[in-house]
Amino acid sequence: MSRKTSGWVIGCGIALGVVILIVAALVGGGYFFVREIVDEVKELEASSEELTAAHGRMADFCPPPPGDLPAERIETFLDVRRATEPVRAELGNAFKSVSQQIRRAEEDQQEESVFDVLKIIGDGAGILPGMFKYFKVRNQALLDYGMGRGEYAYLYMIIYYSWLGYSPADGPPFQMTGGRHRGGGIDWQIDEGSEGKDSPSPAEVEARRRAQIIRVARDIALPILRNQMAALAELPENEARNLWRQQLAAEIRYLEEEPDRLPWAEGLPSLMRDALEPFRESLESSYDRQINALELMPFQENMHSE
């Protein structure tokens, strides 16, 4: 098998989940591996339905109309992050293992055997169940601490991207998702036109991921901010409310006009910054660069923001 062929496999990354499952079945113990995946998916679906029943759809979430961020909700967000830390570390190690294999393969100038390729795919086999486990653990943490997926995603975006300035492109140096996007989610598929081509460079992977996540973030944020605007209209008018209404209306307009824009791309309003500042150290330490690529993408509801 040529280096170019193995490059195609590497470039598809964990989007080749089906291939990984087949290889696992052939290598041995595949029945139990597949059964574990199926069980994880069923549990994930059940917890997702429970979250929706408890907190509504993501698009139903409404931030506090006055524009502040209550300290107890920031604490709850941190509680969820702490609860998911062990499984995030486990999944991050799986990402690093695959990344190391890819790096070695890219640096090797000789042709690779089928066993080299299977080793890379084999290392990647731990990623698929690890992802399902992470989302299941995160769902349970959200249920335990009383936070919906809409509020979690909203806080994730404004804290890590809009306030702390972390990049939406953060993640492992291989392609994890396909390019087709609609309604706040990403279809997990092989990139269009990737067959027969060399794997994308790390810079290309980052550029694609950044574009994908920004669009997802925008589609999640837009209906949420519209909810906030509708709730704000019910509050008594005063100078502070009117100023905040103008800021919120402008941000909604920007997101409507610019699909490739992060919410609050020019920086958070002072009310939000002031609320977050006492938690800066804890929030910075809770960021996970490797897992960032997953936080807003799979298992999201259709947002229908257009």
Backbone torsions as a table, in degrees:
resi	resn	phi	psi	omega
1	MET	NA	130.3	-174.5
2	SER	-77.1	164.4	178.4
3	ARG	-63.4	-33.5	179.6
4	LYS	-65.2	-40.2	179.5
5	THR	-64.5	-45.4	178.9
6	SER	-66.1	-30.5	176.4
7	GLY	-61.8	-35.7	177.4
8	TRP	-63.5	-41.6	178.9
9	VAL	-64.4	-44.9	179.7
10	ILE	-61.9	-44.5	-176.0
11	GLY	-62.7	-31.5	179.4
12	CYS	-72.3	-22.6	176.2
13	GLY	55.4	-143.7	-176.4
14	ILE	-80.1	2.6	170.4
15	ALA	-64.6	-17.7	177.7
16	LEU	-86.9	45.1	-178.0
17	GLY	-59.0	-39.0	-179.2
18	VAL	-64.3	-42.9	178.4
19	VAL	-62.1	-40.6	179.1
20	ILE	-59.9	-42.8	179.7
21	LEU	-63.3	-40.9	179.7
22	ILE	-64.3	-46.4	179.2
23	VAL	-60.3	-42.8	179.4
24	ALA	-60.6	-39.5	179.6
25	ALA	-65.8	-36.6	-179.3
26	LEU	-74.0	-36.6	-176.6
27	VAL	-66.8	-34.3	-179.8
28	GLY	134.0	146.1	-177.6
29	GLY	69.2	15.7	-174.8
30	GLY	-66.5	-33.6	-179.3
31	TYR	-59.4	-45.8	-178.7
32	PHE	-70.1	-33.6	177.8
33	PHE	-62.8	-48.6	-178.5
34	VAL	-66.5	-40.3	179.4
35	ARG	-62.5	-38.5	177.6
36	GLU	-62.4	-42.0	178.5
37	ILE	-62.1	-46.3	-179.0
38	VAL	-60.7	-43.2	179.2
39	ASP	-63.3	-41.9	179.2
40	GLU	-61.8	-41.9	-179.2
41	VAL	-65.0	-42.3	179.4
42	LYS	-62.3	-43.6	178.8
43	GLU	-65.4	-37.2	179.0
44	LEU	-65.0	-44.1	178.5
45	GLU	-61.7	-41.1	-179.8
46	ALA	-63.9	-44.1	-180.0
47	SER	-69.0	-32.1	177.1
48	SER	-66.3	-41.5	177.6
49	GLU	-65.2	-38.3	178.5
50	GLU	-65.3	-39.7	177.4
51	LEU	-63.0	-43.7	180.0
52	THR	-63.9	-40.6	178.5
53	ALA	-63.8	-36.8	-176.4
54	ALA	-80.3	-37.3	-170.9
55	HIS	-125.3	1.8	-178.6
56	GLY	82.7	-179.1	177.3
57	ARG	-73.9	162.6	177.9
58	MET	-56.1	-40.8	-177.0
59	ALA	-70.7	-9.4	178.8
60	ASP	-85.1	-15.2	-175.1
61	PHE	-65.1	138.5	177.5
62	CYS	-127.4	116.1	175.3
63	PRO	-65.4	164.1	177.7
64	PRO	-52.9	124.9	-176.3
65	PRO	-54.7	-36.9	-178.7
66	PRO	-67.8	-12.2	176.6
67	GLY	97.5	-0.1	179.2
68	ASP	-85.8	173.5	176.8
69	LEU	-125.1	105.1	-178.2
70	PRO	-59.2	138.3	-177.3
71	ALA	-58.5	-35.6	-177.1
72	GLU	-67.8	-27.5	178.8
73	ARG	-77.4	-33.4	174.6
74	ILE	-66.3	-40.6	176.7
75	GLU	-62.1	-41.1	178.7
76	THR	-63.4	-41.9	176.6
77	PHE	-58.3	-44.3	178.8
78	LEU	-65.5	-36.0	176.7
79	ASP	-60.5	-42.7	178.4
80	VAL	-64.3	-42.3	179.2
81	ARG	-62.3	-41.5	179.3
82	ARG	-65.9	-39.0	-178.6
83	ALA	-66.2	-28.7	-178.7
84	THR	-94.6	-2.1	-175.0
85	GLU	-58.4	-45.3	-178.9
86	PRO	-61.5	-44.1	-178.2
87	VAL	-72.9	-29.4	174.6
88	ARG	-66.1	-40.2	178.3
89	ALA	-63.7	-40.7	179.3
90	GLU	-63.0	-46.0	179.8
91	LEU	-68.8	-37.6	177.5
92	GLY	-61.3	-37.8	176.8
93	ASN	-64.7	-36.6	176.5
94	ALA	-64.9	-41.2	176.3
95	PHE	-59.9	-45.1	-178.1
96	LYS	-63.4	-37.7	179.1
97	SER	-62.5	-46.1	178.2
98	VAL	-64.9	-40.7	179.9
99	SER	-60.2	-40.8	179.4
100	GLN	-65.2	-40.8	177.4
101	GLN	-63.3	-42.1	178.7
102	ILE	-63.6	-42.8	-178.9
103	ARG	-62.4	-43.2	178.6
104	ARG	-64.3	-39.5	179.7
105	ALA	-65.7	-39.6	-179.8
106	GLU	-68.9	-32.4	-179.5
107	GLU	-80.2	-20.1	-179.1
108	ASP	-79.2	120.4	-177.0
109	GLN	-86.8	-7.4	-178.8
110	GLN	-91.5	162.8	179.1
111	GLU	-68.0	144.5	-179.4
112	GLU	-97.8	146.1	175.9
113	SER	-83.7	170.0	176.9
114	VAL	-62.1	-27.7	179.3
115	PHE	-69.2	-33.7	175.8
116	ASP	-62.9	-44.0	-179.2
117	VAL	-65.6	-43.9	179.9
118	LEU	-63.2	-31.9	178.1
119	LYS	-65.2	-42.3	178.4
120	ILE	-62.8	-45.6	179.3
121	ILE	-65.7	-38.8	179.1
122	GLY	-61.5	-42.4	176.0
123	ASP	-61.9	-34.3	-179.7
124	GLY	-74.5	-14.1	-177.8
125	ALA	-62.4	-26.7	178.7
126	GLY	-75.6	-13.1	-176.7
127	ILE	-74.2	-43.4	-175.0
128	LEU	-60.5	-53.8	176.7
129	PRO	-64.6	-30.2	177.9
130	GLY	-64.0	-37.5	177.6
131	MET	-65.9	-47.4	179.3
132	PHE	-60.2	-40.5	179.4
133	LYS	-63.3	-42.1	-179.5
134	TYR	-61.1	-47.8	-178.4
135	PHE	-65.4	-35.0	177.8
136	LYS	-66.1	-45.8	179.5
137	VAL	-64.2	-40.4	179.2
138	ARG	-65.1	-42.9	176.9
139	ASN	-57.6	-44.0	-179.2
140	GLN	-65.4	-38.4	177.2
141	ALA	-64.0	-40.4	177.6
142	LEU	-62.7	-41.2	177.1
143	LEU	-65.3	-44.1	-177.3
144	ASP	-63.6	-38.0	-175.3
145	TYR	-99.6	-1.8	174.1
146	GLY	76.8	50.1	178.3
147	MET	-134.7	133.4	177.9
148	GLY	-83.9	165.4	179.6
149	ARG	-66.2	-31.2	178.2
150	GLY	-64.6	-45.6	179.1
151	GLU	-66.2	-41.1	179.2
152	TYR	-60.5	-48.1	-178.8
153	ALA	-63.9	-41.3	179.6
154	TYR	-60.5	-48.2	179.5
155	LEU	-66.4	-38.7	179.3
156	TYR	-58.3	-47.0	-177.7
157	MET	-63.9	-51.1	-173.2
158	ILE	-73.0	-29.9	180.0
159	ILE	-75.3	-55.5	-170.5
160	TYR	-83.1	-36.9	-178.4
161	TYR	-91.6	-56.8	-171.8
162	SER	-74.3	-33.8	-176.2
163	TRP	-99.5	-56.9	-176.6
164	LEU	-81.5	-14.5	172.5
165	GLY	78.6	20.9	175.3
166	TYR	-71.0	153.8	-173.7
167	SER	-86.5	134.8	172.6
168	PRO	-61.6	-16.4	-179.8
169	ALA	-80.0	-8.1	-177.6
170	ASP	-60.2	141.3	179.8
171	GLY	155.1	-176.5	179.6
172	PRO	-66.9	157.1	-174.5
173	PRO	-82.9	36.7	173.9
174	PHE	-141.7	156.6	-175.4
175	GLN	-71.1	129.9	-177.4
176	MET	-111.6	-17.4	-174.1
177	THR	-136.9	159.0	172.6
178	GLY	-78.8	176.6	-173.9
179	GLY	-93.7	-7.8	-175.0
180	ARG	-85.3	125.6	-174.6
181	HIS	-126.8	138.7	173.9
182	ARG	-158.3	129.6	167.7
183	GLY	63.1	40.8	174.1
184	GLY	82.5	18.0	179.0
185	GLY	-145.5	165.2	179.1
186	ILE	-121.8	129.6	173.2
187	ASP	-74.2	127.4	-179.7
188	TRP	-84.7	102.0	-174.6
189	GLN	-152.9	164.7	174.7
190	ILE	-66.9	138.0	179.7
191	ASP	-56.4	139.1	176.1
192	GLU	-59.4	129.4	176.2
193	GLY	79.2	10.2	-177.2
194	SER	-82.0	-20.9	-174.9
195	GLU	-63.1	131.8	175.9
196	GLY	81.9	1.6	-179.2
197	LYS	-111.5	158.5	176.0
198	ASP	-64.5	156.7	-179.9
199	SER	-66.6	150.7	178.9
200	PRO	-66.3	150.7	177.4
201	SER	-71.5	161.3	176.7
202	PRO	-55.2	-37.0	179.0
203	ALA	-65.3	-39.9	178.3
204	GLU	-67.0	-40.4	177.4
205	VAL	-59.9	-46.1	-179.5
206	GLU	-63.5	-41.1	-179.1
207	ALA	-64.0	-43.6	178.8
208	ARG	-63.9	-45.3	-178.2
209	ARG	-63.2	-43.0	179.6
210	ARG	-58.9	-46.4	-179.5
211	ALA	-63.1	-42.9	-179.0
212	GLN	-63.7	-48.2	-174.5
213	ILE	-70.4	-36.0	177.0
214	ILE	-61.3	-41.7	179.2
215	ARG	-66.9	-40.7	177.0
216	VAL	-62.3	-46.1	-179.5
217	ALA	-59.9	-42.9	179.5
218	ARG	-63.0	-43.1	-178.6
219	ASP	-69.6	-28.7	175.1
220	ILE	-74.8	-43.1	-172.8
221	ALA	-71.5	-35.9	-170.7
222	LEU	-60.4	-52.4	178.6
223	PRO	-65.1	-30.5	179.0
224	ILE	-66.2	-44.0	178.6
225	LEU	-68.7	-32.1	175.0
226	ARG	-64.8	-38.6	175.6
227	ASN	-60.8	-42.1	-179.7
228	GLN	-63.8	-40.3	178.9
229	MET	-64.6	-41.1	179.1
230	ALA	-64.3	-40.8	178.8
231	ALA	-69.0	-35.2	179.9
232	LEU	-63.7	-32.5	-179.1
233	ALA	-64.1	-19.7	-179.2
234	GLU	-86.0	-9.7	-178.1
235	LEU	-86.0	152.0	176.5
236	PRO	-60.3	145.3	-177.9
237	GLU	-83.3	141.6	169.4
238	ASN	-156.5	178.2	-173.8
239	GLU	-62.0	-42.8	-179.1
240	ALA	-65.1	-42.7	179.5
241	ARG	-63.8	-41.2	-179.1
242	ASN	-64.8	-39.4	178.2
243	LEU	-65.2	-43.8	179.2
244	TRP	-65.3	-38.1	178.2
245	ARG	-60.8	-40.1	178.5
246	GLN	-64.8	-42.7	178.8
247	GLN	-63.3	-44.7	-178.3
248	LEU	-66.5	-42.3	178.9
249	ALA	-62.2	-40.0	179.2
250	ALA	-65.1	-41.6	-179.5
251	GLU	-66.0	-40.2	176.7
252	ILE	-61.5	-43.1	179.6
253	ARG	-62.8	-41.7	177.9
254	TYR	-60.9	-44.6	-179.2
255	LEU	-66.6	-35.3	177.7
256	GLU	-66.7	-35.7	-175.9
257	GLU	-88.5	-21.7	-174.8
258	GLU	-126.2	94.1	-179.4
259	PRO	-62.3	-22.4	-177.5
260	ASP	-100.8	37.2	-177.3
261	ARG	-118.8	135.3	171.7
262	LEU	-75.4	148.8	174.3
263	PRO	-63.1	138.2	-178.9
264	TRP	52.9	48.6	-175.9
265	ALA	-63.4	-27.5	179.7
266	GLU	-87.1	2.8	-179.3
267	GLY	117.0	151.7	-178.5
268	LEU	-73.2	148.8	171.0
269	PRO	-59.3	156.3	-174.0
270	SER	-60.6	-34.4	178.9
271	LEU	-58.6	-42.2	179.9
272	MET	-71.2	-44.7	-179.6
273	ARG	-59.1	-44.9	-178.3
274	ASP	-63.0	-36.5	179.8
275	ALA	-70.4	-33.7	-175.8
276	LEU	-83.7	-27.8	-171.5
277	GLU	-54.5	-42.7	179.7
278	PRO	-62.6	-17.0	-177.4
279	PHE	-105.5	10.7	-172.2
280	ARG	-53.7	-51.4	-175.7
281	GLU	-60.6	-45.4	-179.8
282	SER	-65.7	-39.8	-179.4
283	LEU	-69.2	-40.8	177.9
284	GLU	-62.4	-42.0	-178.2
285	SER	-72.7	-18.3	-178.9
286	SER	-86.7	-7.4	-179.3
287	TYR	-72.5	141.2	-179.0
288	ASP	-126.8	103.6	-175.0
289	ARG	-60.6	-42.1	-176.9
290	GLN	-65.2	-41.7	-172.8
291	ILE	-86.0	-11.0	179.6
292	ASN	-49.7	-38.4	-175.8
293	ALA	-62.0	-18.4	-177.8
294	LEU	-99.3	-20.3	-164.6
295	GLU	-58.1	-37.8	-175.9
296	LEU	-108.1	-0.5	-166.2
297	MET	-94.9	-73.0	-169.8
298	PRO	-79.8	161.9	173.2
299	PHE	61.0	28.8	174.6
300	GLN	-95.5	156.7	176.6
301	GLU	-79.8	160.4	172.5
302	ASN	-69.0	124.5	-175.2
303	MET	-86.7	-29.9	179.7
304	HIS	49.3	54.5	-177.0
305	SER	-81.8	-18.1	-178.1
306	GLU	-72.6	NA	NA
